[in-house]
Amino acid sequence: MRNFLKRLLVFLIIVAGLQLIVGHKVPSEIRRLDKALSGKIDILFLCDSTNFAYSLQDTDKRSGSQMLQSVIPERQILTLDHGAFNMDIYLAFCRYIGRSRNKPDTIIIPINMHSFSPGWDQRPNWQFEQERFLLDYPLLRSFFKPLAVFKAVSTNEISPDRYNRTKVYCDDEPVGTVQEFDFQSTDPNSVTDEQIRKKCILQYMYPLRPDHRKLRSMLEIVATLNSVGVKPLFYIVPLDMETGEKHLPGRFCRRVRTNVELVKTLLRNHNVEPLDLSQSIAAAHFSWTIYPNEHLDQYGRSFVANCLAKALRDSDGLSRPE
């Protein structure tokens, strides 16, 4: 037994040494943040795909943060966005920044109501376990692979089976499981009204509770940033309320508004006033082609950028220059 333990120790030392030599590829978002924090940035813009998705008809395909930068050229903005980013990864970024010597003045954080749904919150490949580990334990970055191999860190928090068996609710009524509602299609012409209705239920009709884990992450972001003197600017991402109400008349808007009010109340209880853009944009300015999502056309992204610019100027006590 003792010889076995010695051989195991030697093996682990060799693996760790090789890992240090080979190194570990750090995701581009973290590398860009490290580079930016070596200097000075004014605003960090965290976001999911709502920042960069565009309509095929757009003549202006700039991201929302690029549009924001053009409106406030006097402020230096760093954008870290990725499809399916959510409150858990935003919290990891904020904790990392809290430990850094240089910090932005403000961090912009979207609140995507879709992200609280079981189809997003529980989706296995949207957990960003690796990125969160690398942000929380930067000194162990070179050891991530061997640690993952020996199950010292989690790389599979939610199994596909657990995801598929997750309950789906329409208001307070259980109506099935994720595997019954999460259809996949690449042909917009083959999608039925019933499938769109199911997507609306999966993505937005859940009854949001104060103890939801992403709401806990949201409030931890507030505490983290307050403790290091960084201002958070939360904004609630626009939703296609018209399409949702069309497929769930009399129910969709009521449920979304109830969920939004809970988010706003929780933040206000922590002295944070979110910018609520959830009902601000008409269906014509959403760019989805298969089923409802939060992706905007150029008008929608420009509208959000201008609203954020105003909120930033108001928080700084600055008026818009003539």
C-alpha positions as CSV (number, residue, x, y, z in Angstrom):
1,M,0.0,0.0,0.0
2,R,2.8,2.4,0.9
3,N,4.6,1.7,-2.4
4,F,1.3,2.3,-4.3
5,L,0.9,5.7,-2.6
6,K,4.5,6.7,-3.4
7,R,4.0,5.8,-7.1
8,L,0.7,7.7,-7.1
9,L,2.4,10.8,-5.6
10,V,5.2,10.6,-8.2
11,F,2.6,10.2,-11.0
12,L,0.7,13.3,-9.7
13,I,3.9,15.3,-9.5
14,I,4.8,14.4,-13.1
15,V,1.3,15.2,-14.4
16,A,1.3,18.5,-12.6
17,G,4.8,19.3,-13.9
18,L,3.8,18.5,-17.5
19,Q,0.7,20.6,-17.1
20,L,2.7,23.6,-15.9
21,I,5.0,23.2,-18.9
22,V,2.2,22.8,-21.4
23,G,0.1,25.3,-19.7
24,H,-3.7,25.7,-19.9
25,K,-5.6,27.6,-22.4
26,V,-7.4,30.3,-20.6
27,P,-10.7,31.5,-22.2
28,S,-10.4,34.6,-24.3
29,E,-12.8,36.6,-22.1
30,I,-10.5,36.0,-19.0
31,R,-7.3,36.8,-21.0
32,R,-8.9,40.1,-22.2
33,L,-10.0,41.0,-18.7
34,D,-6.5,40.4,-17.3
35,K,-4.9,42.6,-20.0
36,A,-7.4,45.3,-19.4
37,L,-7.0,45.3,-15.6
38,S,-3.3,45.9,-16.1
39,G,-4.3,49.4,-17.1
40,K,-7.5,51.4,-16.5
41,I,-11.0,50.8,-17.8
42,D,-14.0,52.9,-16.8
43,I,-16.8,50.5,-17.5
44,L,-17.0,46.7,-17.7
45,F,-20.0,45.6,-19.9
46,L,-20.9,42.0,-19.1
47,C,-23.5,40.4,-21.3
48,D,-24.9,37.3,-23.1
49,S,-25.8,37.0,-26.8
50,T,-28.3,39.8,-26.5
51,N,-25.3,42.2,-26.9
52,F,-24.0,40.9,-30.2
53,A,-26.8,39.0,-32.0
54,Y,-28.3,41.0,-34.9
55,S,-31.0,40.7,-37.6
56,L,-30.0,39.7,-41.1
57,Q,-31.7,42.8,-42.3
58,D,-29.6,45.1,-40.2
59,T,-27.3,47.6,-42.0
60,D,-25.7,48.4,-38.7
61,K,-24.4,45.1,-37.2
62,R,-22.5,46.7,-34.3
63,S,-23.0,45.1,-30.9
64,G,-25.0,47.0,-28.3
65,S,-21.8,47.8,-26.3
66,Q,-20.1,49.2,-29.4
67,M,-23.1,51.4,-29.9
68,L,-22.9,52.5,-26.3
69,Q,-19.2,53.3,-26.7
70,S,-20.0,55.6,-29.6
71,V,-22.6,57.4,-27.5
72,I,-20.2,57.9,-24.6
73,P,-16.7,58.1,-26.2
74,E,-15.4,59.8,-23.1
75,R,-15.6,56.5,-21.2
76,Q,-13.5,53.4,-21.9
77,I,-15.7,50.3,-22.1
78,L,-14.5,46.7,-21.9
79,T,-17.0,44.2,-23.2
80,L,-17.0,40.6,-22.0
81,D,-19.9,38.7,-23.7
82,H,-20.6,35.2,-24.6
83,G,-23.7,33.2,-25.5
84,A,-25.6,32.0,-22.4
85,F,-23.6,34.0,-19.9
86,N,-25.6,34.4,-16.7
87,M,-25.6,35.6,-13.1
88,D,-23.3,32.8,-11.9
89,I,-20.5,33.7,-14.3
90,Y,-21.1,37.4,-13.8
91,L,-20.6,36.9,-10.1
92,A,-17.3,35.1,-10.7
93,F,-16.1,38.0,-12.8
94,C,-17.1,40.5,-10.1
95,R,-15.3,38.5,-7.4
96,Y,-12.2,38.4,-9.5
97,I,-12.3,42.1,-10.1
98,G,-12.9,42.7,-6.4
99,R,-9.5,41.1,-5.8
100,S,-7.7,43.0,-8.5
101,R,-5.7,46.1,-7.9
102,N,-7.3,48.1,-10.8
103,K,-11.1,48.2,-11.0
104,P,-13.6,49.8,-13.3
105,D,-15.8,52.5,-12.0
106,T,-19.0,50.7,-13.1
107,I,-20.0,47.2,-14.2
108,I,-23.1,46.8,-16.4
109,I,-24.9,43.6,-15.8
110,P,-27.9,42.4,-17.8
111,I,-30.9,40.7,-16.2
112,N,-32.2,38.3,-18.8
113,M,-35.5,36.9,-17.5
114,H,-35.0,33.9,-19.8
115,S,-31.9,32.9,-17.8
116,F,-33.9,32.0,-14.7
117,S,-35.9,29.4,-16.6
118,P,-35.1,25.7,-16.3
119,G,-34.2,25.6,-20.0
120,W,-31.3,28.0,-19.4
121,D,-30.5,27.7,-15.6
122,Q,-30.3,23.9,-15.7
123,R,-28.8,23.4,-19.2
124,P,-25.6,21.3,-18.7
125,N,-23.4,23.1,-21.2
126,W,-24.4,26.6,-20.0
127,Q,-22.9,26.2,-16.5
128,F,-19.4,27.6,-17.3
129,E,-17.8,25.5,-14.6
130,Q,-14.3,25.9,-16.1
131,E,-14.5,29.7,-16.4
132,R,-15.8,30.1,-12.9
133,F,-13.1,27.9,-11.5
134,L,-10.4,29.8,-13.3
135,L,-11.7,33.1,-12.1
136,D,-12.2,32.0,-8.5
137,Y,-8.8,30.2,-8.3
138,P,-6.4,32.0,-10.7
139,L,-3.3,30.4,-9.0
140,L,-4.6,27.0,-10.0
141,R,-5.2,27.7,-13.6
142,S,-2.4,25.5,-14.8
143,F,-3.7,22.6,-12.7
144,F,-7.3,22.7,-14.0
145,K,-7.0,19.7,-16.3
146,P,-5.4,17.3,-13.8
147,L,-7.8,18.5,-11.1
148,A,-10.8,17.8,-13.4
149,V,-9.4,14.4,-14.3
150,F,-9.3,13.4,-10.7
151,K,-12.7,14.9,-10.0
152,A,-11.3,17.5,-7.6
153,V,-13.2,20.2,-9.5
154,S,-16.7,19.8,-11.1
155,T,-17.0,19.9,-14.9
156,N,-20.5,18.4,-15.0
157,E,-22.6,20.0,-12.4
158,I,-25.9,19.0,-14.1
159,S,-26.2,15.8,-16.1
160,P,-28.2,15.7,-19.3
161,D,-30.6,13.2,-17.7
162,R,-31.2,15.6,-14.7
163,Y,-31.8,18.4,-17.2
164,N,-34.3,16.5,-19.3
165,R,-36.2,15.5,-16.1
166,T,-36.4,19.0,-14.7
167,K,-40.0,20.1,-14.2
168,V,-41.5,22.8,-16.3
169,Y,-44.2,25.1,-14.9
170,C,-46.8,27.4,-16.4
171,D,-47.4,29.8,-13.6
172,D,-47.7,27.5,-10.5
173,E,-48.9,24.5,-12.5
174,P,-46.4,21.7,-13.5
175,V,-47.0,21.0,-17.2
176,G,-44.2,18.5,-18.0
177,T,-40.5,18.2,-18.2
178,V,-37.8,20.0,-20.1
179,Q,-37.4,17.2,-22.7
180,E,-41.1,17.7,-23.6
181,F,-40.7,21.4,-24.2
182,D,-37.1,22.0,-25.4
183,F,-37.5,21.2,-29.1
184,Q,-34.6,21.9,-31.5
185,S,-35.2,23.1,-35.0
186,T,-33.2,25.0,-37.7
187,D,-36.0,25.5,-40.1
188,P,-38.3,28.4,-39.3
189,N,-40.9,27.2,-41.8
190,S,-41.4,23.9,-39.9
191,V,-42.1,25.4,-36.5
192,T,-45.7,25.2,-35.4
193,D,-47.7,27.6,-33.1
194,E,-47.8,24.9,-30.5
195,Q,-44.1,24.6,-30.4
196,I,-43.7,28.4,-30.1
197,R,-46.3,28.3,-27.2
198,K,-44.2,25.6,-25.5
199,K,-41.1,27.6,-25.9
200,C,-42.8,30.6,-24.3
201,I,-43.8,28.5,-21.4
202,L,-40.4,26.9,-21.0
203,Q,-38.5,30.2,-21.2
204,Y,-40.8,32.7,-19.4
205,M,-43.8,31.2,-17.6
206,Y,-41.9,29.8,-14.5
207,P,-42.9,31.2,-11.1
208,L,-39.8,33.0,-10.0
209,R,-39.0,32.6,-6.2
210,P,-36.7,34.8,-4.1
211,D,-34.4,31.8,-3.3
212,H,-33.6,31.1,-7.0
213,R,-29.9,30.4,-7.2
214,K,-29.3,33.1,-9.9
215,L,-31.2,35.6,-7.8
216,R,-28.8,34.8,-4.9
217,S,-25.9,35.3,-7.3
218,M,-27.4,38.6,-8.4
219,L,-27.5,39.9,-4.8
220,E,-24.1,38.6,-4.1
221,I,-22.9,40.7,-7.0
222,V,-24.3,43.7,-5.3
223,A,-22.6,42.9,-2.0
224,T,-19.3,42.2,-3.7
225,L,-19.2,45.4,-5.8
226,N,-20.4,47.5,-2.9
227,S,-17.5,46.2,-0.7
228,V,-14.9,47.4,-3.3
229,G,-16.5,50.6,-4.3
230,V,-17.6,49.6,-7.8
231,K,-21.0,50.8,-9.0
232,P,-23.3,48.1,-10.5
233,L,-25.7,49.1,-13.3
234,F,-28.3,46.3,-13.7
235,Y,-30.7,46.5,-16.6
236,I,-33.6,44.1,-17.4
237,V,-33.2,42.9,-21.0
238,P,-36.2,43.7,-23.4
239,L,-38.6,40.8,-24.0
240,D,-40.9,40.2,-26.9
241,M,-44.1,40.6,-24.8
242,E,-46.4,40.9,-27.9
243,T,-45.5,37.4,-29.2
244,G,-45.7,35.9,-25.8
245,E,-49.1,37.3,-25.2
246,K,-50.3,36.2,-28.6
247,H,-49.5,32.6,-27.8
248,L,-50.5,32.8,-24.1
249,P,-53.2,35.5,-24.0
250,G,-54.0,36.9,-20.6
251,R,-51.2,35.0,-18.9
252,F,-47.8,35.8,-20.5
253,C,-47.5,39.5,-19.7
254,R,-49.0,39.0,-16.2
255,R,-46.4,36.3,-15.4
256,V,-43.4,38.1,-16.8
257,R,-44.4,41.3,-15.0
258,T,-44.7,39.4,-11.7
259,N,-41.3,37.9,-12.1
260,V,-39.8,41.3,-13.1
261,E,-41.3,43.0,-10.1
262,L,-39.7,40.4,-7.8
263,V,-36.3,41.1,-9.3
264,K,-36.8,44.8,-8.9
265,T,-38.0,44.5,-5.3
266,L,-35.0,42.3,-4.3
267,L,-32.5,44.9,-5.8
268,R,-34.4,47.8,-4.3
269,N,-34.1,46.2,-0.9
270,H,-30.4,46.4,-1.4
271,N,-30.5,50.0,-2.5
272,V,-30.1,49.3,-6.2
273,E,-32.5,50.7,-8.8
274,P,-32.4,48.5,-12.0
275,L,-33.1,49.9,-15.4
276,D,-36.3,48.1,-16.5
277,L,-36.3,47.7,-20.3
278,S,-38.4,44.5,-20.3
279,Q,-41.4,46.1,-22.0
280,S,-39.7,48.8,-24.0
281,I,-39.4,47.3,-27.5
282,A,-42.1,46.2,-30.0
283,A,-42.1,42.7,-31.5
284,A,-41.0,44.1,-34.9
285,H,-37.5,44.9,-33.5
286,F,-36.7,41.4,-32.2
287,S,-34.6,39.4,-34.6
288,W,-35.6,35.8,-33.8
289,T,-36.5,33.6,-36.7
290,I,-37.5,30.3,-35.1
291,Y,-38.8,30.9,-31.6
292,P,-39.0,33.9,-29.3
293,N,-35.8,35.1,-27.7
294,E,-34.2,38.4,-26.6
295,H,-32.1,39.1,-29.7
296,L,-32.7,42.6,-31.1
297,D,-32.3,44.3,-34.5
298,Q,-30.2,47.5,-34.9
299,Y,-33.0,49.7,-33.6
300,G,-33.4,47.6,-30.5
301,R,-29.7,47.5,-29.7
302,S,-29.4,51.2,-30.3
303,F,-32.3,51.9,-28.0
304,V,-30.8,49.9,-25.2
305,A,-27.4,51.6,-25.7
306,N,-29.0,55.0,-25.4
307,C,-30.9,54.1,-22.3
308,L,-27.7,52.7,-20.7
309,A,-25.8,55.9,-21.7
310,K,-28.5,58.0,-20.0
311,A,-28.4,55.9,-16.9
312,L,-24.6,56.1,-16.7
313,R,-24.7,59.9,-17.1
314,D,-27.5,60.2,-14.5
315,S,-25.5,58.2,-12.0
316,D,-22.4,60.4,-12.7
317,G,-24.5,63.6,-12.3
318,L,-23.6,64.5,-15.9
319,S,-26.0,65.8,-18.6
320,R,-25.8,64.9,-22.2
321,P,-23.5,67.3,-24.1
322,E,-25.2,69.5,-26.6
